[in-house]
Amino acid sequence: MVQGEERMTEQITTTTPRPTSARTRPRLSRDTQRRLLRVVYHAVGLFPLAWLIFDFWFGFLGPEPIRAMILRTGKAAIIMLMLSLACTPANIIFGWKQAIVVRRALGLYAFMYVCIHLLIFVGLDYGFMLALVTEEIVKRRYAVVGFAAFLLLIPLAITSTKNSQRQLGKRWKTLHKSVYLIAVLAVVHYIWLVKNAYTQPLIFAGIVALLLFIRLTPVKQFLITTRRRIENQRKTAKARKIERA
């Protein structure tokens, strides 16, 4: 009888699963993650435009609505450009592999807001009188810098497709590095445009400087090495927990 009870006890202990310390959470599929990511970056890209339309419709743009629209679309363009520039540092620091997809979309949104910004300036502010627009661009230094940034953005938007990337090869990467100059010109344009309100433009300038600093080869290599070391430490700690359980 005692031996039979011992055998039964052994069978129960071997068949009963051990309680795990933490339940594994079900992960979303890659397709679901891509769809959610697409929804997020499109929502981020369209939010400034939706907010501007809302304020315009209900008359919340203040006593100078045209100037408010010019400033807000320009600011949205700079923000989208900074977010696009932030994708590569996100990949460097956090190993985010979807950065390329998001970077392309945010860059195109930046170009869209620049076009709206210029259209409001030419159409609503100057009534499509090209002679006056040309005179203003030549006369005002902020307009010269801003228009130069717009011209440099055009080839980047045109060649943003995968087909263009394949056709241009190594030249595509060289061409798209001009986005660094565009970001600097955009910030300078914003600083020269505003009057006695330099806090926000200088914050933008600091963010752009930081994003460009991270791209320097020594800084980039240091961050990648640090990230990999932390990842290896986490894997080792996780393996030890599994062994102890």
CORTA-V967982 format. One record per pair of residues at least 12 apart in sequence whose C-alpha atoms are under 10 Angstrom apart, sorted by the first residue. I is the first residue (numbers start at 1). J is the second residue. D is the distance in Angstrom with one decimal. If there is no record, write none. Layout:
{{I;J;D} {I;J;D}}
//
This chain:
{{18;245;9.1} {19;245;9.2} {20;242;9.7} {20;245;7.6} {21;241;9.7} {21;242;9.6} {21;245;7.6} {34;98;8.5} {34;101;9.7} {37;98;8.8} {37;101;9.5} {37;102;8.2} {38;101;9.0} {38;102;8.0} {38;105;9.1} {40;102;9.7} {41;101;9.8} {41;102;6.8} {41;103;9.6} {41;105;7.5} {41;106;7.3} {41;109;9.8} {42;102;9.4} {42;105;7.9} {42;106;8.4} {42;109;8.8} {44;80;8.8} {44;106;8.7} {44;109;9.5} {45;76;8.8} {45;77;9.6} {45;79;9.7} {45;80;7.2} {45;105;8.3} {45;106;6.6} {45;107;9.6} {45;108;9.2} {45;109;5.9} {45;110;8.3} {45;112;9.6} {45;113;9.4} {46;76;9.8} {46;109;8.0} {46;113;9.8} {47;76;9.5} {48;72;8.1} {48;73;7.8} {48;75;9.4} {48;76;6.4} {48;77;9.5} {48;79;10.0} {48;80;10.0} {48;113;9.2} {49;69;10.0} {49;72;9.1} {49;73;7.8} {49;76;8.4} {49;113;8.3} {49;116;9.6} {51;72;9.9} {52;68;9.3} {52;69;7.3} {52;72;7.7} {52;73;8.3} {53;69;9.5} {55;69;9.7} {56;68;9.7} {56;69;8.6} {66;120;7.4} {66;121;8.1} {66;124;7.0} {66;125;6.7} {67;120;9.0} {67;121;8.5} {67;124;9.7} {67;125;8.1} {69;116;9.3} {69;117;7.7} {69;120;7.4} {69;121;9.0} {69;124;9.9} {70;113;9.9} {70;114;9.7} {70;116;8.4} {70;117;5.4} {70;118;7.9} {70;119;9.1} {70;120;6.4} {70;121;6.5} {70;124;9.6} {70;125;9.0} {71;117;7.9} {71;121;9.9} {71;190;8.7} {71;193;8.9} {71;194;8.8} {72;113;9.3} {72;117;8.3} {73;110;9.5} {73;112;9.3} {73;113;5.6} {73;114;7.0} {73;115;9.0} {73;116;6.8} {73;117;5.2} {73;118;9.0} {73;120;9.0} {74;110;9.1} {74;113;6.8} {74;114;6.3} {74;115;9.4} {74;116;8.5} {74;117;5.7} {74;118;8.7} {74;146;9.5} {74;186;8.7} {74;189;9.5} {74;190;7.9} {75;110;9.7} {75;113;8.7} {75;114;9.3} {75;117;9.2} {75;186;9.4} {75;187;9.5} {75;190;8.0} {75;200;9.9} {75;201;9.2} {75;204;9.7} {76;109;9.0} {76;110;7.3} {76;112;9.7} {76;113;6.5} {76;114;8.4} {76;117;9.3} {77;106;9.5} {77;107;8.9} {77;108;9.7} {77;109;7.4} {77;110;4.4} {77;111;6.9} {77;112;7.7} {77;113;5.0} {77;114;5.7} {77;115;9.2} {77;116;9.3} {77;117;8.3} {77;186;8.7} {78;107;10.0} {78;110;6.9} {78;111;9.6} {78;113;8.8} {78;114;8.6} {78;182;9.8} {78;183;7.4} {78;184;10.0} {78;186;6.6} {78;187;7.4} {78;190;8.8} {78;201;9.9} {78;204;8.2} {78;208;9.8} {79;106;9.3} {79;109;9.9} {79;110;7.7} {79;183;10.0} {79;204;8.2} {80;103;9.4} {80;105;9.4} {80;106;5.6} {80;107;6.6} {80;108;8.6} {80;109;6.5} {80;110;4.9} {80;111;8.7} {80;112;9.8} {80;113;8.6} {81;103;8.9} {81;106;6.9} {81;107;5.9} {81;108;8.9} {81;109;8.2} {81;110;5.4} {81;111;8.4} {81;113;10.0} {81;179;8.5} {81;180;9.7} {81;182;9.0} {81;183;6.9} {81;186;9.1} {81;208;9.4} {82;103;9.8} {82;106;8.9} {82;107;8.9} {82;110;9.0} {82;180;10.0} {82;183;7.5} {82;204;8.2} {82;205;9.9} {82;207;7.7} {82;208;6.6} {82;211;8.1} {83;102;9.0} {83;103;7.6} {83;106;6.8} {83;107;8.3} {83;110;9.3} {83;208;9.8} {83;211;9.7} {84;99;8.7} {84;100;9.1} {84;101;9.9} {84;102;7.3} {84;103;4.5} {84;104;7.2} {84;105;8.0} {84;106;5.3} {84;107;5.6} {84;108;9.2} {84;109;9.4} {84;110;8.4} {84;179;9.7} {85;99;9.9} {85;103;7.1} {85;104;9.9} {85;106;9.0} {85;107;8.4} {85;179;8.4} {85;180;8.3} {85;183;8.7} {85;207;9.9} {85;208;8.1} {85;211;6.7} {85;212;8.2} {85;215;9.9} {86;99;8.8} {86;103;8.1} {86;207;9.3} {86;208;8.9} {86;210;9.6} {86;211;6.3} {86;212;9.2} {86;214;9.6} {87;99;5.0} {87;100;7.1} {87;101;9.2} {87;102;7.2} {87;103;5.7} {87;104;9.5} {87;106;9.4} {87;211;9.4} {88;100;7.6} {88;102;9.9} {88;103;7.9} {88;211;8.7} {88;214;9.1} {88;215;8.2} {89;210;9.7} {89;211;6.9} {89;212;9.0} {89;213;9.7} {89;214;6.5} {89;215;7.3} {89;220;8.4} {89;223;9.3} {89;224;10.0} {90;211;9.9} {91;224;9.2} {92;214;8.6} {92;215;8.9} {92;220;6.9} {92;221;8.7} {92;222;9.8} {92;223;6.7} {92;224;5.8} {92;225;9.6} {92;227;8.1} {93;214;9.4} {93;220;8.6} {93;222;9.8} {93;223;6.0} {93;224;6.4} {93;225;9.5} {93;226;8.4} {93;227;6.3} {93;228;9.4} {94;223;9.3} {94;224;8.7} {94;227;7.0} {94;228;9.5} {94;231;9.8} {95;224;8.4} {95;227;7.9} {95;228;9.0} {104;156;9.9} {104;157;9.0} {104;160;6.9} {104;161;8.7} {105;160;9.2} {107;153;9.2} {107;156;8.8} {107;157;7.8} {107;160;8.8} {107;179;9.3} {108;153;9.4} {108;156;8.8} {108;157;6.3} {108;158;9.5} {108;160;8.1} {109;157;9.7} {110;153;9.1} {110;157;9.6} {111;150;7.9} {111;153;6.7} {111;154;7.8} {111;156;9.0} {111;157;7.0} {112;157;9.4} {114;146;9.3} {114;147;9.6} {114;149;9.2} {114;150;6.9} {114;153;9.0} {114;186;10.0} {115;150;8.0} {115;154;9.9} {118;146;9.3} {118;147;8.5} {118;150;8.7} {121;133;8.5} {122;134;9.7} {140;192;9.3} {140;193;9.2} {141;188;9.8} {141;189;8.1} {141;192;7.6} {141;193;8.9} {142;185;9.3} {142;186;9.3} {142;188;7.5} {142;189;4.8} {142;190;7.5} {142;191;8.2} {142;192;5.4} {142;193;5.8} {142;194;9.5} {143;189;7.1} {143;190;9.8} {143;192;9.0} {143;193;8.2} {144;185;9.8} {144;189;8.4} {145;182;9.4} {145;184;9.7} {145;185;6.0} {145;186;7.4} {145;187;9.5} {145;188;7.4} {145;189;5.7} {145;190;9.5} {145;192;9.3} {146;182;9.0} {146;185;6.7} {146;186;6.2} {146;187;9.1} {146;188;8.3} {146;189;5.4} {146;190;8.3} {146;192;9.9} {146;193;9.5} {147;185;9.4} {147;186;9.4} {147;189;9.1} {148;182;8.3} {148;185;7.8} {148;186;9.2} {148;189;9.8} {149;178;9.7} {149;179;9.0} {149;181;8.1} {149;182;5.1} {149;183;8.0} {149;184;8.9} {149;185;6.0} {149;186;6.4} {149;189;8.9} {150;182;8.1} {150;185;9.5} {150;186;8.9} {151;182;9.4} {152;175;9.7} {152;176;9.7} {152;178;7.5} {152;179;8.0} {152;181;8.8} {152;182;6.8} {153;176;9.2} {153;178;8.5} {153;179;7.5} {153;182;7.3} {155;175;8.3} {155;176;8.7} {155;178;10.0} {156;172;9.0} {156;175;7.4} {156;176;6.1} {156;177;9.4} {156;178;8.5} {156;179;8.0} {157;176;9.5} {159;172;7.8} {159;175;9.1} {159;176;8.8} {160;172;9.1} {160;176;8.8} {180;208;8.7} {180;209;9.7} {180;211;9.5} {180;212;7.4} {183;204;9.7} {183;205;8.9} {183;208;7.0} {183;209;9.5} {183;212;9.7} {184;204;9.8} {184;205;7.6} {184;208;7.4} {184;209;8.5} {184;212;9.9} {186;201;9.8} {186;204;9.7} {186;205;9.3} {187;201;6.6} {187;202;8.1} {187;203;9.6} {187;204;6.8} {187;205;5.9} {187;206;9.7} {187;208;8.3} {188;201;8.3} {188;202;9.3} {188;204;9.9} {188;205;8.1} {189;201;9.3} {190;202;9.3} {190;204;9.3} {190;205;9.6} {191;204;9.5} {191;205;8.9}}
//
